[in-house]
């Protein structure tokens, strides 16, 4: 499960809680959030553009 927010701070908290409280092993925080994602040139989708967006996790 991946967590992302604008800067990465709230998603860090959410991913930490999920990891520690649920016992899930595959928890990811997108460091730097959507700001970093966009600055790195990764694709984004706006609501209504696609029915789903499936990006492979490494």
Helices and strands as residue ranges (DSSP letters): E 2-3, H 9-22, E 28-29, H 33-39
